Every structure is written in structure tokens, then in C-alpha cells.
Amino acid sequence: VGGLGRLLAVQPLSARAQVVAPRAAAETLVQSVQSEDWLVILRIVWLLVVLIAINHFISCAWYAVGNLGVYEESWVVKAFEQDSQTHGFGYRYMTSFHWSVTQFTPASMEVVPRNALERTFNIVMIFLGLLMFSSFISNMTNGMTYLTKRNYEKRQQRDALVSYMNAKGISLKLRHDIITFLGVKSAARRRALNESDIASFRTLPEALLEKLRIEVHAPVLQWHSLFSQLYTEERTVIYLLCHHALCDRTLTVSEDLFKFGVRCTRMYFLITGTAKYTVGYGEREEPPTDVHARQWISEPCLWFTWEHRGKLQAKQVCELSELNALEFQTLMTRSSSLVEVQRYAKLYAHHAERENGGAEHVTDIWGQRLRVMDLVQKSFRPDEADEDNPASKVMQLWRGNEIPIELVFHAWRVYSLREKRLRAPGLLNRLYRWYVNIAESRRVRALRRKCRDKSQRTFSSTTDLDALSSRGASKRSAASAGEAK
């Protein structure tokens, strides 16, 4: 025992980590398995492995008690005295292991205690085995009962579905489609869990729930240039949006997110998967357009009353974040960036109508990354010229305006390198990001102050003109009254 203690004392940390590694690997395996049936089976296998490991240590301790030499007669001497040469290490170990297993199960063997110390150790192991064996049997029984109950419920649902389709005379093709969809949907629900699926989240305090939603939804919101700009200037608004206005949703294969003509109250961010968007309805349907991850749908509902101009159907299992339009509008009325957001909404409506040939031709997926970046630049920095806005240059080049290609891509390259440096890790890049954020905030404050002064001067000049015109009108009325008299 002393040698074992000295060995553990000088054992390096890397070697001790190897002992913990199997447990961490087992936990990772359990977390990666999505089927509840397989999870129950893995738990039973894990209990068996733990039981075998405990029996191993008990068998080693039992053999060590027999070899202490305190008493002349011991179980080791009695069991191996006849032919000690042929009883090698394997036979001795398996004999000790067999004895330890019998202490956990109602079994017996020829090895018995031969002195008071061995008898005491045997009694302690019997009580320990009683506790562990009952716990093991209880866990295994619960697991098997759970599996039986789940299989019974599945069989009941399947029998009810088959009975209904047989009674109604459903065709074989439609039966196959229904069964396939239900199977894919259940598998998708296991793979992509939403916040509403986790019952334990309902017991969390409001502060922890808010932090959870911020970490889940804030990176998704920043895909959109408007919310990225708001995150830079007024982070509190983004936190409130994540907590009060955003929720997650999962679409299975061939499931519709919305249909043509339905009133829209939410903007959607596609996180994973692929969907197809079809404009129109019935005979007027246009060829579908694929919508990929990191794209957003139905942004117009944030700025004006909107009805879907088509339908969106999932081609794969899709995970989305939904932004409630009413909550967004309520929170933005309390924001200090309300003027810029209103300017963005006006620009969005104007460009959407102009570039699509009328408001009735605007679709749910109009206004993606490049177009939104240009509108945000014009909304939050209205005094900057277009030659300093790379997104505007590319958009004008795309629309056919006369801009040199070399100038456009040079500006875009400079912008991309700057964004890449802003996102790069490291202490120097953090300092650079801090410096850029301070410079940007100062420039924005100066622009706002300049716009405010300009609006006040315009208001004062308008007031002076109104006063002069009112005085001129009073003089003219007095003159006309004198002439009439």
C-alpha cells in the first residue's frame, strides 16, 4: 500500500489524465448519440463496465489480503498449495475475480476465508455487494421498462396510423410519403432541439435565460449589416432583441415555413440547411430559388405591412431564428438610433420599389448582404460620398453605372482586408479593434451633431421666413383696409 501511495505521489499529471480520458470519451459518445433507445442501451453497458472495474479492484484487494502473511493459513495458501507451479498469474487473477463477482451475485465457489482478517474483509464486501447489486438491478430494470414503454407507444401510434389509412383507402404512394415524413421529422427533432423543447430552461432565472439567448441569437443577428451596426453603436438594443423578440425554430424536409398571401409578422434567419423559395401561386408560380444558410427572409415585415409573395419549403432539415416584427418595432422606438433606423426603412422601401419595378414585385428574399450593406452605409453615414463606400460602388457597377472596375475592386479589397484584420485574434488586433471602434463612435457623434446643427439652422431660417411673411401680410391687409375706407 505504501508503494502504491508513493507511485501515485510521483505519477505525472499526463498519466493521471489518461485515467480520466475513458470517462470523458464515454460522456462524449453519450452526448453524440441522438436516439433515446441507444442511450438507454449505452447506460446499461456503462453500468456493466463500472461493475467489472469495481470487481477488478476488489479481486486485487482480496489477493493482497491473502498474501499479507499475518496468519499462517490463508486462502491463497489453501487454494494454490497443491500445484503452485502450474497456477500462474492468469489463473490466480481469475480466481480472485471469480470470488469478487460472487460477492455481488447469489453465487458461490470453493474459495472461502481462512482467518479473521479475511473473514472481516468478506463480510464488508457482502454488504457492499448488496448495495451495489440492488442499485445495478434497479437501473437495469428502469432502462428496460423505459425501452418497453417507448416501443409500445410507437407501436400504438403506428397501428393507429395504419388503421386510419386502411379505413380511408389511402393510396400506397401517399402512405409512403406520410410515413417517410413522420420518420424524418422525428429524427430532425432529435438532432435539432429548440429552446422550447428543453423543459429545464423554464426553471432558469431571468438573468441566466437572457445570457443564454444572447449567446445563441446575437451572432446570428450580426449577419445582417443593420444589426451589426446597432451592435457596434448600441449593444443594449441587440441584447433586448435577443431576449424578447427572437426564438428558434426547426423545419423538417418538405415542411413549409409560410405560404403565398399570408400576413407576415416575423423575419427569419436561416442558420443551417437549404430551402427553396417560389414566387407566386398556382399557375403564376415562378421557378424556385434556393435559399442557403446565413441568408434572411421576409425583412420587409419590419418596415411596413407585408404579405408573403410566395412560399418557402425546406429541402433539408433547417434551423432558423425568428425575429418578431412587433417586438422589434416596440424596442426600436426606445433606441437612440431611431433616426438612422427610420432613414434605413425609407431607403429600403424606396430601393425595393425602384429596383423591382413596383412594390407589387418585391419578394420575401429581396435585400441580401450587399444591398443591405449599401443601405446601412447611406443611413448611418449620410454625409459620406459614394466613392468612399465600396458596397455602393459594387451595386452601381452591377446596375450598369459608369464606374471604373479597377477603382471598385481596389476599394473592395481594402475594405475586405480591414474587416479581416478586425476579426483576427491576438492582442495587437484587439487594440486595433478598440481604436477603430472609438474612432467610429467619435465620427458618428460628430456627424449626428452636424446633422442636428444643420436641422436647427434650417428650422430657425424657416421660422424667420414665416415671421417676415406674416409681417408682410399684415402690412398688406392694413393697406387694403385703408384703401377701402
Contacts in CASP RR format, 6 or more apart in sequence:
PFRMAT RR
TARGET T0000
AUTHOR 0000-0000-0000
METHOD contacts of the structure
MODEL  1
VGGLGRLLAVQPLSARAQVVAPRAAAETLVQSVQSEDWLVILRIVWLLVV
LIAINHFISCAWYAVGNLGVYEESWVVKAFEQDSQTHGFGYRYMTSFHWS
VTQFTPASMEVVPRNALERTFNIVMIFLGLLMFSSFISNMTNGMTYLTKR
NYEKRQQRDALVSYMNAKGISLKLRHDIITFLGVKSAARRRALNESDIAS
FRTLPEALLEKLRIEVHAPVLQWHSLFSQLYTEERTVIYLLCHHALCDRT
LTVSEDLFKFGVRCTRMYFLITGTAKYTVGYGEREEPPTDVHARQWISEP
CLWFTWEHRGKLQAKQVCELSELNALEFQTLMTRSSSLVEVQRYAKLYAH
HAERENGGAEHVTDIWGQRLRVMDLVQKSFRPDEADEDNPASKVMQLWRG
NEIPIELVFHAWRVYSLREKRLRAPGLLNRLYRWYVNIAESRRVRALRRK
CRDKSQRTFSSTTDLDALSSRGASKRSAASAGEAK
26 46 0 8 1.000
29 42 0 8 1.000
30 39 0 8 1.000
30 42 0 8 1.000
30 43 0 8 1.000
30 46 0 8 1.000
33 39 0 8 1.000
33 42 0 8 1.000
34 187 0 8 1.000
34 190 0 8 1.000
34 191 0 8 1.000
35 190 0 8 1.000
36 150 0 8 1.000
36 190 0 8 1.000
37 147 0 8 1.000
37 150 0 8 1.000
40 143 0 8 1.000
40 146 0 8 1.000
40 147 0 8 1.000
41 147 0 8 1.000
43 139 0 8 1.000
43 143 0 8 1.000
44 139 0 8 1.000
44 140 0 8 1.000
44 143 0 8 1.000
47 136 0 8 1.000
47 139 0 8 1.000
47 140 0 8 1.000
51 104 0 8 1.000
51 132 0 8 1.000
51 136 0 8 1.000
54 132 0 8 1.000
55 97 0 8 1.000
55 100 0 8 1.000
55 101 0 8 1.000
55 104 0 8 1.000
56 97 0 8 1.000
56 100 0 8 1.000
58 100 0 8 1.000
58 103 0 8 1.000
58 125 0 8 1.000
59 93 0 8 1.000
59 96 0 8 1.000
59 97 0 8 1.000
59 99 0 8 1.000
59 100 0 8 1.000
60 96 0 8 1.000
61 121 0 8 1.000
62 96 0 8 1.000
62 99 0 8 1.000
62 100 0 8 1.000
62 121 0 8 1.000
62 125 0 8 1.000
63 76 0 8 1.000
63 92 0 8 1.000
63 93 0 8 1.000
63 96 0 8 1.000
65 74 0 8 1.000
65 117 0 8 1.000
65 118 0 8 1.000
65 121 0 8 1.000
66 74 0 8 1.000
66 75 0 8 1.000
66 76 0 8 1.000
66 118 0 8 1.000
67 74 0 8 1.000
67 76 0 8 1.000
68 74 0 8 1.000
68 117 0 8 1.000
70 115 0 8 1.000
70 117 0 8 1.000
71 114 0 8 1.000
71 115 0 8 1.000
71 116 0 8 1.000
71 117 0 8 1.000
73 114 0 8 1.000
73 115 0 8 1.000
74 114 0 8 1.000
74 115 0 8 1.000
74 118 0 8 1.000
75 111 0 8 1.000
75 112 0 8 1.000
75 113 0 8 1.000
75 114 0 8 1.000
75 118 0 8 1.000
76 92 0 8 1.000
77 114 0 8 1.000
78 114 0 8 1.000
79 95 0 8 1.000
79 110 0 8 1.000
79 111 0 8 1.000
80 87 0 8 1.000
80 92 0 8 1.000
95 111 0 8 1.000
98 109 0 8 1.000
98 111 0 8 1.000
99 109 0 8 1.000
99 111 0 8 1.000
100 125 0 8 1.000
101 107 0 8 1.000
102 108 0 8 1.000
102 109 0 8 1.000
103 122 0 8 1.000
103 125 0 8 1.000
103 126 0 8 1.000
103 128 0 8 1.000
103 129 0 8 1.000
104 129 0 8 1.000
104 132 0 8 1.000
104 133 0 8 1.000
104 136 0 8 1.000
105 133 0 8 1.000
113 119 0 8 1.000
113 121 0 8 1.000
113 122 0 8 1.000
161 178 0 8 1.000
161 179 0 8 1.000
161 182 0 8 1.000
165 175 0 8 1.000
165 178 0 8 1.000
170 178 0 8 1.000
181 252 0 8 1.000
181 253 0 8 1.000
181 254 0 8 1.000
184 252 0 8 1.000
184 253 0 8 1.000
184 317 0 8 1.000
185 252 0 8 1.000
185 255 0 8 1.000
188 250 0 8 1.000
188 252 0 8 1.000
188 253 0 8 1.000
188 317 0 8 1.000
189 197 0 8 1.000
189 250 0 8 1.000
189 252 0 8 1.000
191 317 0 8 1.000
192 250 0 8 1.000
192 272 0 8 1.000
192 317 0 8 1.000
192 319 0 8 1.000
194 247 0 8 1.000
194 248 0 8 1.000
194 249 0 8 1.000
194 250 0 8 1.000
195 201 0 8 1.000
195 212 0 8 1.000
195 213 0 8 1.000
195 216 0 8 1.000
195 247 0 8 1.000
195 248 0 8 1.000
196 247 0 8 1.000
201 209 0 8 1.000
201 212 0 8 1.000
204 212 0 8 1.000
209 243 0 8 1.000
210 239 0 8 1.000
210 242 0 8 1.000
210 243 0 8 1.000
213 242 0 8 1.000
213 243 0 8 1.000
213 246 0 8 1.000
214 239 0 8 1.000
214 242 0 8 1.000
214 243 0 8 1.000
216 242 0 8 1.000
216 248 0 8 1.000
217 241 0 8 1.000
217 242 0 8 1.000
217 246 0 8 1.000
217 248 0 8 1.000
217 321 0 8 1.000
218 231 0 8 1.000
218 238 0 8 1.000
218 239 0 8 1.000
218 242 0 8 1.000
220 246 0 8 1.000
220 269 0 8 1.000
220 271 0 8 1.000
220 321 0 8 1.000
221 227 0 8 1.000
221 228 0 8 1.000
221 231 0 8 1.000
221 238 0 8 1.000
221 241 0 8 1.000
221 242 0 8 1.000
221 246 0 8 1.000
221 269 0 8 1.000
221 321 0 8 1.000
221 323 0 8 1.000
222 228 0 8 1.000
222 231 0 8 1.000
223 269 0 8 1.000
223 294 0 8 1.000
223 296 0 8 1.000
223 369 0 8 1.000
224 269 0 8 1.000
224 296 0 8 1.000
224 372 0 8 1.000
225 369 0 8 1.000
225 372 0 8 1.000
225 373 0 8 1.000
225 375 0 8 1.000
225 376 0 8 1.000
226 341 0 8 1.000
226 344 0 8 1.000
226 372 0 8 1.000
226 375 0 8 1.000
226 376 0 8 1.000
226 379 0 8 1.000
227 238 0 8 1.000
227 241 0 8 1.000
229 376 0 8 1.000
229 380 0 8 1.000
230 237 0 8 1.000
230 238 0 8 1.000
230 335 0 8 1.000
230 337 0 8 1.000
230 341 0 8 1.000
231 238 0 8 1.000
232 437 0 8 1.000
232 440 0 8 1.000
233 337 0 8 1.000
233 380 0 8 1.000
233 441 0 8 1.000
233 444 0 8 1.000
234 335 0 8 1.000
234 336 0 8 1.000
234 337 0 8 1.000
237 331 0 8 1.000
237 332 0 8 1.000
237 335 0 8 1.000
237 337 0 8 1.000
240 331 0 8 1.000
241 323 0 8 1.000
241 327 0 8 1.000
241 328 0 8 1.000
241 331 0 8 1.000
244 327 0 8 1.000
244 331 0 8 1.000
245 323 0 8 1.000
245 324 0 8 1.000
245 327 0 8 1.000
245 328 0 8 1.000
245 331 0 8 1.000
246 321 0 8 1.000
246 322 0 8 1.000
246 323 0 8 1.000
246 324 0 8 1.000
247 321 0 8 1.000
247 322 0 8 1.000
247 324 0 8 1.000
248 319 0 8 1.000
248 320 0 8 1.000
248 321 0 8 1.000
248 322 0 8 1.000
249 319 0 8 1.000
249 320 0 8 1.000
249 321 0 8 1.000
249 322 0 8 1.000
250 317 0 8 1.000
250 318 0 8 1.000
250 319 0 8 1.000
250 320 0 8 1.000
251 257 0 8 1.000
251 275 0 8 1.000
251 314 0 8 1.000
251 317 0 8 1.000
251 318 0 8 1.000
251 319 0 8 1.000
251 320 0 8 1.000
252 314 0 8 1.000
252 317 0 8 1.000
253 314 0 8 1.000
253 315 0 8 1.000
253 316 0 8 1.000
253 317 0 8 1.000
254 313 0 8 1.000
254 314 0 8 1.000
255 313 0 8 1.000
255 314 0 8 1.000
256 311 0 8 1.000
256 312 0 8 1.000
256 313 0 8 1.000
256 314 0 8 1.000
257 268 0 8 1.000
257 275 0 8 1.000
257 297 0 8 1.000
257 311 0 8 1.000
257 312 0 8 1.000
257 313 0 8 1.000
257 314 0 8 1.000
257 320 0 8 1.000
258 264 0 8 1.000
258 298 0 8 1.000
258 308 0 8 1.000
258 310 0 8 1.000
258 311 0 8 1.000
258 312 0 8 1.000
258 364 0 8 1.000
259 308 0 8 1.000
259 310 0 8 1.000
259 311 0 8 1.000
260 280 0 8 1.000
260 281 0 8 1.000
260 308 0 8 1.000
260 309 0 8 1.000
260 310 0 8 1.000
260 311 0 8 1.000
261 281 0 8 1.000
261 307 0 8 1.000
261 308 0 8 1.000
261 309 0 8 1.000
261 310 0 8 1.000
262 307 0 8 1.000
262 308 0 8 1.000
263 305 0 8 1.000
263 306 0 8 1.000
263 307 0 8 1.000
264 298 0 8 1.000
264 300 0 8 1.000
264 301 0 8 1.000
264 306 0 8 1.000
264 307 0 8 1.000
264 308 0 8 1.000
264 325 0 8 1.000
264 364 0 8 1.000
265 301 0 8 1.000
265 324 0 8 1.000
265 325 0 8 1.000
265 326 0 8 1.000
266 298 0 8 1.000
266 301 0 8 1.000
266 322 0 8 1.000
266 323 0 8 1.000
266 324 0 8 1.000
266 325 0 8 1.000
267 296 0 8 1.000
267 297 0 8 1.000
267 298 0 8 1.000
267 299 0 8 1.000
267 301 0 8 1.000
267 302 0 8 1.000
267 322 0 8 1.000
267 323 0 8 1.000
267 325 0 8 1.000
267 328 0 8 1.000
268 296 0 8 1.000
268 297 0 8 1.000
268 298 0 8 1.000
268 320 0 8 1.000
268 321 0 8 1.000
268 322 0 8 1.000
268 323 0 8 1.000
269 295 0 8 1.000
269 296 0 8 1.000
269 297 0 8 1.000
269 320 0 8 1.000
269 321 0 8 1.000
269 323 0 8 1.000
270 291 0 8 1.000
270 292 0 8 1.000
270 293 0 8 1.000
270 294 0 8 1.000
270 295 0 8 1.000
270 296 0 8 1.000
270 297 0 8 1.000
270 318 0 8 1.000
270 319 0 8 1.000
270 320 0 8 1.000
271 293 0 8 1.000
271 294 0 8 1.000
271 318 0 8 1.000
271 319 0 8 1.000
271 320 0 8 1.000
271 321 0 8 1.000
272 293 0 8 1.000
272 317 0 8 1.000
272 318 0 8 1.000
272 319 0 8 1.000
273 292 0 8 1.000
273 293 0 8 1.000
273 314 0 8 1.000
273 315 0 8 1.000
273 316 0 8 1.000
273 317 0 8 1.000
273 318 0 8 1.000
273 319 0 8 1.000
274 290 0 8 1.000
274 291 0 8 1.000
274 292 0 8 1.000
274 293 0 8 1.000
274 314 0 8 1.000
274 315 0 8 1.000
274 316 0 8 1.000
274 318 0 8 1.000
275 290 0 8 1.000
275 291 0 8 1.000
275 312 0 8 1.000
275 313 0 8 1.000
275 314 0 8 1.000
275 315 0 8 1.000
275 316 0 8 1.000
275 318 0 8 1.000
276 288 0 8 1.000
276 289 0 8 1.000
276 290 0 8 1.000
276 291 0 8 1.000
276 312 0 8 1.000
276 313 0 8 1.000
276 315 0 8 1.000
277 288 0 8 1.000
277 289 0 8 1.000
277 290 0 8 1.000
277 291 0 8 1.000
277 297 0 8 1.000
277 310 0 8 1.000
277 311 0 8 1.000
277 312 0 8 1.000
277 363 0 8 1.000
277 364 0 8 1.000
277 365 0 8 1.000
278 285 0 8 1.000
278 286 0 8 1.000
278 287 0 8 1.000
278 288 0 8 1.000
278 289 0 8 1.000
278 310 0 8 1.000
278 311 0 8 1.000
278 312 0 8 1.000
278 313 0 8 1.000
279 285 0 8 1.000
279 286 0 8 1.000
279 289 0 8 1.000
279 309 0 8 1.000
279 310 0 8 1.000
279 363 0 8 1.000
280 286 0 8 1.000
280 309 0 8 1.000
280 310 0 8 1.000
281 310 0 8 1.000
281 311 0 8 1.000
289 365 0 8 1.000
290 315 0 8 1.000
291 297 0 8 1.000
291 312 0 8 1.000
291 365 0 8 1.000
295 365 0 8 1.000
295 368 0 8 1.000
296 368 0 8 1.000
297 312 0 8 1.000
297 364 0 8 1.000
297 365 0 8 1.000
298 306 0 8 1.000
298 308 0 8 1.000
298 364 0 8 1.000
299 348 0 8 1.000
299 366 0 8 1.000
299 367 0 8 1.000
300 306 0 8 1.000
300 348 0 8 1.000
300 352 0 8 1.000
300 362 0 8 1.000
300 364 0 8 1.000
300 366 0 8 1.000
301 325 0 8 1.000
302 323 0 8 1.000
302 325 0 8 1.000
302 328 0 8 1.000
302 329 0 8 1.000
302 345 0 8 1.000
303 345 0 8 1.000
303 348 0 8 1.000
303 349 0 8 1.000
304 345 0 8 1.000
304 349 0 8 1.000
308 364 0 8 1.000
309 362 0 8 1.000
309 363 0 8 1.000
309 364 0 8 1.000
310 363 0 8 1.000
310 364 0 8 1.000
312 364 0 8 1.000
332 338 0 8 1.000
332 341 0 8 1.000
335 341 0 8 1.000
337 380 0 8 1.000
340 379 0 8 1.000
340 380 0 8 1.000
341 379 0 8 1.000
343 378 0 8 1.000
343 379 0 8 1.000
343 382 0 8 1.000
344 375 0 8 1.000
344 376 0 8 1.000
344 379 0 8 1.000
344 380 0 8 1.000
347 375 0 8 1.000
347 378 0 8 1.000
347 379 0 8 1.000
348 367 0 8 1.000
348 375 0 8 1.000
351 371 0 8 1.000
351 375 0 8 1.000
352 359 0 8 1.000
352 362 0 8 1.000
352 366 0 8 1.000
352 367 0 8 1.000
353 359 0 8 1.000
353 362 0 8 1.000
355 366 0 8 1.000
355 399 0 8 1.000
356 362 0 8 1.000
356 363 0 8 1.000
356 366 0 8 1.000
370 391 0 8 1.000
370 394 0 8 1.000
370 395 0 8 1.000
371 395 0 8 1.000
373 391 0 8 1.000
374 389 0 8 1.000
374 391 0 8 1.000
374 392 0 8 1.000
374 395 0 8 1.000
377 384 0 8 1.000
377 389 0 8 1.000
377 391 0 8 1.000
377 392 0 8 1.000
378 389 0 8 1.000
378 392 0 8 1.000
380 444 0 8 1.000
381 389 0 8 1.000
381 444 0 8 1.000
381 447 0 8 1.000
382 447 0 8 1.000
382 451 0 8 1.000
383 447 0 8 1.000
383 450 0 8 1.000
383 451 0 8 1.000
386 392 0 8 1.000
386 393 0 8 1.000
386 396 0 8 1.000
387 393 0 8 1.000
387 407 0 8 1.000
387 411 0 8 1.000
388 411 0 8 1.000
390 408 0 8 1.000
390 411 0 8 1.000
390 412 0 8 1.000
390 414 0 8 1.000
390 415 0 8 1.000
393 403 0 8 1.000
393 407 0 8 1.000
393 408 0 8 1.000
393 411 0 8 1.000
393 412 0 8 1.000
394 408 0 8 1.000
394 412 0 8 1.000
396 403 0 8 1.000
397 403 0 8 1.000
397 405 0 8 1.000
397 408 0 8 1.000
421 429 0 8 1.000
421 432 0 8 1.000
422 429 0 8 1.000
422 432 0 8 1.000
422 433 0 8 1.000
422 436 0 8 1.000
END
